[in-house]
Amino acid sequence: MLFKISPFLIDILRQRREKLSHLIDFPAILWSGCANSRNFPANLYPFRASSHFLYFAGFPLENAAIRLDQGRLELFMDDPPEGSALWHGETPQRNQIAELIGADANYPLTDLSNFLKNAATIVVQNPITATEQRQLLNRSLTSAKVPEGIDLELTKAIITLRLTHDKEALNELKKAAKVTIEAHQAGMKATKMSQLEAHVRAAMEAVIISHNMTCSYNSIVTVNGEVLHNEHYHHSLQTGDLLLADVGAETPMGWAADITRTWPVSGTFSPTQRDIYQVVLNAHDQCINAMKPGIEYQDIHRIAATVITEGLVELGILKGNPEDLVNQDAHALFFPHGIGHLLGLDVHDMEDLGDLAGYELGRVRSERFGWCFLRLNRPLKPGMLVTIEPGFYQVPAIFNHPKNQEKYQKIVNWERLEQFADVRGIRIEDDVLVTETGTEILTQDLPTTIQEIEALVQS
């Protein structure tokens, strides 16, 4: 068997579908997806099941579908083809898997066509399966971001359930966080003996793989921290560089962690690096301290913008009153992204659903500089897991943009900024659970202070 039967997990899965049954009065069919070929048919990319399927099925089954109706779960998938054991070993039969997930019934995948009446769905990211969904349901299903009719009702119901996490989800999320912490510690300790970014990446991902986990997203391990999603690892590590590592683990059941730390390659921050790092850390700490149920996430973002602006004014980089500067979006010159995002089965949880998930009903994205990238705009609730990740970046494309040059030319002390040339990018990110009374930082065992970071790298 691939997995052990857990009565507790079966009970949690049953609770999830029963909660869904209280929110919709029609059946829902969710597909898991299939693996894609890299070049020839037998050489496949790693398979990752649809997160909406995983939430109710529990296991990463390939080429499967589940039908949820009035609290029941029916599994549709085929038994392994004859001869597959030669290449893949013995694998469970459909009825065994149905027992594992507590299914009420199970059928071959071809029987699904007999159970489609009045069923809603969410289109998956996998194009092969998405085409199959459209053909079977005879609907356009243009995008998971713009569902219509009962598909929209289903989407809203699943968002309601997945916005907060139950005990089983939190157990998985804490496992991912623990391994991610260990990976970052390994990366820091490996830095002084490494010549390339790739060497540090290898040390970090080796920890994740050794725990039979995968990376929850493509790792960012770079001396060019001003490139927010840098996925190149060929640069050499030089004394004086800062290394930004944004790396997270994902459990076999699909639950993710997401941590960023920035540290000096030499093991010692320069004076200018220390100054900017402390500004970012102050924003990080004040954001987390302000979090509690009922607080708007966009207000947490404003705290980060304000604290960063105040710090840059004190350092002489920005000129003016901090509150006025934030109202002018001057902070976004250096902190252009949002303060964070939802975290769960996806590292950007439910972002396949666009702002339907991230934004409270009736809210739309701002068009303001910086604010337009805020991924979450909801009041915080107990059970929500979010990232807090303020940063400072010197992005030439932002500084040199004609519109920004005109608007902020007299607000930035450009000569003073030149003295901070050794600070390309700094980000500090933790995974923070909203509790009934405040917060629990799932990643708090990974240090953030300058002294602790330096000690880990020097070790």
C-alpha positions as CSV (number, residue, x, y, z in Angstrom):
1,M,0.0,0.0,0.0
2,L,1.2,3.5,-0.8
3,F,-0.4,5.0,2.4
4,K,-1.5,3.8,5.8
5,I,-5.1,4.1,6.7
6,S,-5.7,6.8,9.3
7,P,-9.1,6.8,10.9
8,F,-8.4,10.4,12.0
9,L,-7.7,11.5,8.4
10,I,-10.8,9.7,7.2
11,D,-12.9,11.5,9.8
12,I,-11.4,14.9,8.8
13,L,-12.1,14.3,5.2
14,R,-15.7,13.3,6.0
15,Q,-16.1,16.5,8.1
16,R,-14.8,18.6,5.2
17,R,-17.3,17.2,2.7
18,E,-20.2,17.5,5.3
19,K,-19.3,21.1,5.7
20,L,-19.5,21.6,2.0
21,S,-22.9,20.0,1.9
22,H,-24.2,22.7,4.1
23,L,-23.0,25.4,1.7
24,I,-24.2,23.9,-1.7
25,D,-27.3,21.9,-2.6
26,F,-26.0,20.3,-5.8
27,P,-23.3,17.7,-6.6
28,A,-19.7,18.7,-7.2
29,I,-17.1,16.9,-9.3
30,L,-13.4,17.6,-8.7
31,W,-10.7,16.2,-10.9
32,S,-7.1,15.5,-9.8
33,G,-5.3,16.0,-13.1
34,C,-2.6,14.0,-14.8
35,A,1.2,14.3,-15.3
36,N,2.5,16.1,-18.4
37,S,5.3,14.7,-20.6
38,R,8.5,16.7,-20.7
39,N,9.5,15.4,-24.2
40,F,8.7,11.8,-24.9
41,P,5.5,10.2,-23.4
42,A,7.2,8.2,-20.7
43,N,9.4,11.0,-19.4
44,L,7.0,13.0,-17.2
45,Y,7.1,16.1,-15.1
46,P,6.4,15.3,-11.4
47,F,2.7,15.0,-10.8
48,R,0.9,17.4,-8.5
49,A,-2.8,16.8,-7.9
50,S,-5.3,19.7,-8.0
51,S,-5.4,21.3,-4.5
52,H,-9.2,21.4,-4.5
53,F,-9.3,17.6,-5.2
54,L,-6.6,17.1,-2.5
55,Y,-8.6,19.0,0.1
56,F,-11.5,16.5,0.0
57,A,-9.7,13.3,-1.2
58,G,-6.7,13.6,1.0
59,F,-4.2,11.7,-1.3
60,P,-2.5,12.8,-4.5
61,L,-4.3,10.4,-6.8
62,E,-3.5,10.7,-10.5
63,N,-6.2,10.5,-13.3
64,A,-9.0,10.4,-10.7
65,A,-12.2,12.3,-9.9
66,I,-14.4,12.6,-6.9
67,R,-18.1,13.4,-6.8
68,L,-19.3,15.1,-3.6
69,D,-23.0,15.1,-2.9
70,Q,-24.9,15.6,0.4
71,G,-21.8,14.6,2.4
72,R,-21.1,11.5,0.3
73,L,-17.9,11.0,-1.7
74,E,-17.7,8.7,-4.7
75,L,-14.3,7.9,-6.2
76,F,-13.8,7.5,-10.0
77,M,-10.5,6.1,-11.2
78,D,-9.2,3.0,-13.0
79,D,-7.2,0.2,-11.6
80,P,-3.6,0.0,-12.6
81,P,-3.2,-1.4,-16.1
82,E,-2.0,-4.9,-16.6
83,G,1.8,-5.0,-16.6
84,S,2.2,-1.7,-14.7
85,A,3.8,-3.6,-11.8
86,L,6.8,-4.3,-13.9
87,W,7.6,-0.5,-14.1
88,H,5.9,0.9,-11.1
89,G,5.7,-1.9,-8.6
90,E,2.5,-3.1,-6.9
91,T,0.0,-0.3,-6.5
92,P,-3.3,-0.2,-4.7
93,Q,-6.5,-1.2,-6.5
94,R,-9.4,1.3,-6.7
95,N,-11.4,-0.3,-3.9
96,Q,-8.3,-0.2,-1.6
97,I,-7.8,3.5,-2.3
98,A,-11.6,4.1,-1.7
99,E,-11.1,2.6,1.8
100,L,-8.2,4.8,2.5
101,I,-10.1,8.0,1.8
102,G,-13.4,6.8,3.3
103,A,-15.2,6.9,0.0
104,D,-18.9,5.8,0.0
105,A,-18.6,4.2,-3.4
106,N,-16.1,3.8,-6.2
107,Y,-16.4,3.3,-10.0
108,P,-14.1,3.1,-13.0
109,L,-13.3,6.5,-14.5
110,T,-15.4,5.8,-17.6
111,D,-18.5,5.6,-15.4
112,L,-18.2,9.2,-14.5
113,S,-20.2,10.3,-17.6
114,N,-23.3,8.7,-15.9
115,F,-23.0,11.0,-12.8
116,L,-22.6,14.5,-14.4
117,K,-26.2,15.8,-14.1
118,N,-26.4,19.2,-12.4
119,A,-22.8,18.9,-11.2
120,A,-20.5,21.9,-10.6
121,T,-16.8,21.9,-10.9
122,I,-13.6,24.0,-10.8
123,V,-11.5,23.8,-13.9
124,V,-8.0,22.5,-13.2
125,Q,-4.7,24.0,-14.3
126,N,-3.7,20.9,-16.2
127,P,-4.7,21.5,-19.9
128,I,-5.3,17.9,-20.7
129,T,-7.7,17.4,-17.8
130,A,-9.3,20.8,-18.4
131,T,-10.2,19.7,-21.9
132,E,-11.7,16.5,-20.5
133,Q,-13.8,18.5,-18.1
134,R,-15.2,20.8,-20.8
135,Q,-16.0,17.8,-23.0
136,L,-17.8,15.8,-20.3
137,L,-19.7,18.7,-18.8
138,N,-20.3,20.4,-22.2
139,R,-19.4,23.8,-20.8
140,S,-16.8,26.4,-21.7
141,L,-15.0,26.5,-18.3
142,T,-12.8,29.3,-19.5
143,S,-10.9,29.9,-16.2
144,A,-11.0,29.0,-12.6
145,K,-10.8,32.8,-12.0
146,V,-14.1,33.6,-13.7
147,P,-16.6,30.7,-12.9
148,E,-20.3,31.1,-13.6
149,G,-23.5,29.7,-12.3
150,I,-23.2,26.7,-10.0
151,D,-19.4,26.6,-10.6
152,L,-19.2,30.1,-9.0
153,E,-21.3,28.9,-6.1
154,L,-19.0,25.9,-5.6
155,T,-15.9,28.1,-5.8
156,K,-17.2,30.4,-3.1
157,A,-18.1,27.5,-0.9
158,I,-14.7,25.9,-1.2
159,I,-13.1,29.3,-0.5
160,T,-15.1,29.6,2.7
161,L,-13.8,26.2,3.8
162,R,-10.2,26.6,2.8
163,L,-9.7,30.1,4.2
164,T,-9.2,28.6,7.6
165,H,-7.4,25.4,8.5
166,D,-8.6,22.4,10.5
167,K,-6.4,20.4,12.9
168,E,-5.2,17.9,10.2
169,A,-4.2,20.8,7.9
170,L,-2.3,22.5,10.7
171,N,-0.5,19.3,11.5
172,E,0.7,19.0,7.9
173,L,1.5,22.7,7.7
174,K,3.6,22.5,10.8
175,K,5.5,19.5,9.4
176,A,6.3,21.5,6.3
177,A,7.4,24.5,8.4
178,K,9.7,22.3,10.5
179,V,11.5,20.9,7.5
180,T,11.8,24.3,5.8
181,I,13.4,25.7,9.0
182,E,16.0,22.9,8.9
183,A,16.6,23.6,5.2
184,H,17.3,27.3,5.8
185,Q,19.7,26.4,8.7
186,A,21.5,24.1,6.3
187,G,21.8,26.8,3.7
188,M,23.2,29.3,6.1
189,K,25.8,26.8,7.4
190,A,26.8,25.8,3.9
191,T,27.3,29.3,2.6
192,K,30.9,29.9,3.6
193,M,32.0,26.6,2.0
194,S,30.0,27.4,-1.2
195,Q,31.2,29.0,-4.4
196,L,27.9,29.3,-6.3
197,E,24.3,30.1,-5.4
198,A,23.6,26.5,-6.7
199,H,25.7,25.0,-3.9
200,V,23.6,26.7,-1.2
201,R,20.4,25.7,-3.1
202,A,21.6,22.1,-3.2
203,A,22.2,22.1,0.6
204,M,18.7,23.4,1.2
205,E,16.8,21.2,-1.1
206,A,18.7,18.2,0.0
207,V,17.1,18.6,3.5
208,I,13.7,18.8,1.9
209,I,14.2,15.7,-0.3
210,S,15.7,13.8,2.7
211,H,12.3,14.2,4.5
212,N,10.5,12.8,1.4
213,M,9.1,16.2,0.7
214,T,9.2,18.4,-2.4
215,C,9.7,22.1,-2.9
216,S,6.5,24.0,-2.6
217,Y,7.7,26.3,-5.4
218,N,10.8,26.9,-7.4
219,S,13.5,27.9,-4.9
220,I,14.9,31.4,-5.0
221,V,18.6,31.4,-3.8
222,T,20.3,34.5,-5.2
223,V,22.7,37.3,-4.7
224,N,20.5,39.4,-7.0
225,G,17.8,39.8,-4.3
226,E,16.2,42.7,-6.2
227,V,14.8,40.2,-8.7
228,L,11.8,39.0,-6.8
229,H,11.4,35.6,-8.4
230,N,14.9,34.9,-9.4
231,E,15.3,31.3,-10.5
232,H,18.9,31.4,-11.7
233,Y,21.7,29.8,-9.6
234,H,24.9,30.3,-11.5
235,H,26.3,33.4,-9.9
236,S,29.4,33.1,-7.7
237,L,29.3,34.1,-4.0
238,Q,31.5,37.0,-3.2
239,T,32.5,38.6,0.1
240,G,30.2,41.6,0.6
241,D,27.2,39.9,-1.1
242,L,23.9,39.3,0.5
243,L,22.3,36.0,-0.3
244,L,18.5,36.0,-0.4
245,A,16.9,32.5,0.0
246,D,13.2,32.0,-0.5
247,V,12.7,28.2,-0.1
248,G,9.8,26.1,1.1
249,A,8.9,22.5,1.6
250,E,5.7,20.7,0.7
251,T,4.5,17.6,2.4
252,P,3.5,14.4,0.4
253,M,-0.1,15.4,1.0
254,G,0.4,18.8,-0.6
255,W,0.7,21.3,2.3
256,A,3.2,24.1,1.9
257,A,5.6,26.2,3.9
258,D,7.2,29.5,2.7
259,I,10.2,31.1,4.4
260,T,12.6,33.8,3.2
261,R,15.8,34.8,5.0
262,T,18.6,37.1,3.8
263,W,22.2,36.7,5.1
264,P,25.7,37.9,4.3
265,V,27.9,35.5,2.4
266,S,30.9,36.5,4.6
267,G,29.0,35.9,7.8
268,T,29.0,39.6,8.8
269,F,26.6,42.3,7.6
270,S,28.3,45.5,6.5
271,P,27.1,48.7,8.3
272,T,24.8,49.7,5.5
273,Q,23.4,46.2,5.2
274,R,22.8,46.1,8.9
275,D,20.9,49.4,8.7
276,I,18.5,48.3,6.0
277,Y,18.1,44.8,7.4
278,Q,17.0,46.3,10.7
279,V,14.5,48.5,9.0
280,V,13.0,45.4,7.3
281,L,13.0,43.4,10.5
282,N,11.3,46.2,12.4
283,A,8.5,46.1,9.7
284,H,8.3,42.3,10.0
285,D,8.0,42.4,13.8
286,Q,5.5,45.2,14.0
287,C,3.3,43.6,11.4
288,I,3.1,40.3,13.3
289,N,2.6,42.1,16.6
290,A,-0.4,43.9,15.2
291,M,-2.1,40.8,13.8
292,K,-5.3,39.4,15.5
293,P,-8.8,38.4,14.5
294,G,-10.7,41.3,12.8
295,I,-7.7,43.2,11.7
296,E,-7.6,44.0,8.0
297,Y,-4.7,42.4,6.1
298,Q,-4.4,45.6,4.1
299,D,-3.8,47.5,7.3
300,I,-1.0,45.1,8.1
301,H,0.5,46.0,4.7
302,R,0.1,49.7,5.6
303,I,2.1,49.1,8.8
304,A,4.9,47.6,6.8
305,A,4.9,50.5,4.3
306,T,4.9,53.0,7.2
307,V,7.7,51.4,9.2
308,I,9.9,51.0,6.1
309,T,9.3,54.6,5.1
310,E,10.1,55.8,8.6
311,G,13.3,53.8,8.6
312,L,14.4,55.2,5.2
313,V,13.7,58.7,6.4
314,E,15.8,58.2,9.5
315,L,18.6,56.8,7.2
316,G,18.4,59.9,5.0
317,I,17.3,58.0,1.9
318,L,13.8,59.4,1.8
319,K,12.9,63.1,2.5
320,G,9.7,64.2,4.1
321,N,7.0,63.2,6.5
322,P,6.6,59.4,6.6
323,E,2.8,59.5,6.6
324,D,2.7,61.8,3.6
325,L,5.3,59.7,1.8
326,V,3.2,56.5,2.3
327,N,0.2,58.4,0.9
328,Q,2.3,59.2,-2.1
329,D,3.3,55.5,-2.4
330,A,7.0,56.5,-2.1
331,H,7.6,53.3,-0.1
332,A,6.8,51.2,-3.2
333,L,10.0,52.4,-4.8
334,F,11.8,50.0,-2.4
335,F,8.9,47.8,-1.2
336,P,6.8,47.3,-4.4
337,H,5.0,44.0,-3.5
338,G,2.3,43.1,-1.0
339,I,3.1,42.1,2.6
340,G,2.2,38.4,1.9
341,H,-0.5,35.9,0.9
342,L,-2.6,33.0,2.1
343,L,-0.7,29.7,2.7
344,G,-2.1,26.2,2.7
345,L,-2.3,23.5,0.0
346,D,-0.8,26.0,-2.4
347,V,2.1,28.3,-1.5
348,H,-0.1,31.1,-2.8
349,D,-3.2,29.4,-1.5
350,M,-6.2,29.3,-3.9
351,E,-4.5,31.8,-6.2
352,D,-5.8,29.7,-9.2
353,L,-9.1,31.3,-8.2
354,G,-7.7,34.8,-8.6
355,D,-9.1,37.5,-6.4
356,L,-12.3,35.5,-5.7
357,A,-10.2,33.9,-2.9
358,G,-7.9,36.7,-1.9
359,Y,-10.3,39.6,-1.8
360,E,-13.4,40.0,0.4
361,L,-16.6,40.1,-1.6
362,G,-17.1,43.5,-3.3
363,R,-13.4,44.5,-3.1
364,V,-11.2,45.0,-6.1
365,R,-7.5,45.5,-6.6
366,S,-6.1,49.0,-6.2
367,E,-4.5,50.7,-9.1
368,R,-2.0,52.4,-6.8
369,F,1.8,51.8,-7.2
370,G,2.7,48.9,-4.8
371,W,-0.8,48.3,-3.5
372,C,-1.9,46.7,-6.8
373,F,0.2,43.7,-5.9
374,L,-1.5,43.0,-2.6
375,R,-2.6,39.3,-2.9
376,L,-4.9,39.3,0.1
377,N,-7.5,41.9,1.1
378,R,-9.6,40.3,3.9
379,P,-10.1,40.7,7.6
380,L,-8.1,38.2,9.5
381,K,-9.9,35.2,11.1
382,P,-8.8,32.5,13.5
383,G,-7.4,29.6,11.6
384,M,-6.0,31.7,8.7
385,L,-2.4,31.1,7.8
386,V,-0.6,34.0,6.0
387,T,2.9,35.0,5.2
388,I,4.4,38.2,6.5
389,E,7.3,39.2,4.1
390,P,8.4,42.9,4.0
391,G,11.4,43.7,1.9
392,F,13.7,46.4,0.6
393,Y,14.9,46.2,-3.1
394,Q,16.9,48.4,-5.4
395,V,15.3,47.7,-8.8
396,P,16.8,49.8,-11.6
397,A,13.6,49.4,-13.7
398,I,11.6,51.0,-11.0
399,F,14.1,53.8,-10.2
400,N,14.6,54.6,-13.9
401,H,10.9,54.6,-14.9
402,P,10.1,58.1,-16.3
403,K,6.9,58.3,-14.3
404,N,8.7,57.5,-11.0
405,Q,11.6,59.8,-11.9
406,E,9.2,62.7,-12.3
407,K,7.1,61.9,-9.2
408,Y,9.8,61.0,-6.7
409,Q,12.9,62.8,-8.0
410,K,13.0,65.3,-5.1
411,I,11.7,62.8,-2.5
412,V,14.7,60.4,-2.8
413,N,18.2,61.5,-1.7
414,W,19.9,59.7,-4.6
415,E,23.4,60.5,-3.4
416,R,22.7,59.0,0.0
417,L,21.1,56.0,-1.6
418,E,24.3,55.3,-3.5
419,Q,26.0,54.6,-0.2
420,F,23.7,51.6,0.1
421,A,24.8,50.0,-3.2
422,D,25.7,46.7,-1.4
423,V,22.0,46.2,-0.5
424,R,20.4,44.8,-3.6
425,G,17.5,43.1,-1.9
426,I,16.5,42.0,1.6
427,R,13.3,40.1,2.5
428,I,12.3,38.4,5.8
429,E,9.4,36.1,5.6
430,D,7.6,33.9,8.2
431,D,4.4,31.8,8.2
432,V,1.9,33.2,10.7
433,L,-1.2,31.6,12.0
434,V,-4.1,33.7,13.2
435,T,-5.4,32.4,16.6
436,E,-8.3,33.4,18.7
437,T,-6.2,35.8,20.7
438,G,-3.4,36.8,18.3
439,T,-0.9,34.8,16.4
440,E,1.3,31.7,16.3
441,I,4.5,31.9,14.1
442,L,4.9,28.4,12.7
443,T,8.4,29.3,11.6
444,Q,9.6,31.1,14.7
445,D,12.4,28.6,15.4
446,L,14.4,30.1,12.5
447,P,16.1,33.2,13.8
448,T,15.6,36.7,12.3
449,T,17.9,38.9,14.3
450,I,21.2,40.1,12.9
451,Q,23.3,38.5,15.6
452,E,21.6,35.1,15.3
453,I,21.8,35.1,11.5
454,E,25.5,36.0,11.6
455,A,26.1,33.2,14.1
456,L,24.4,30.6,12.0
457,V,26.4,31.6,8.9
458,Q,29.6,31.6,10.8
459,S,29.0,28.2,12.2
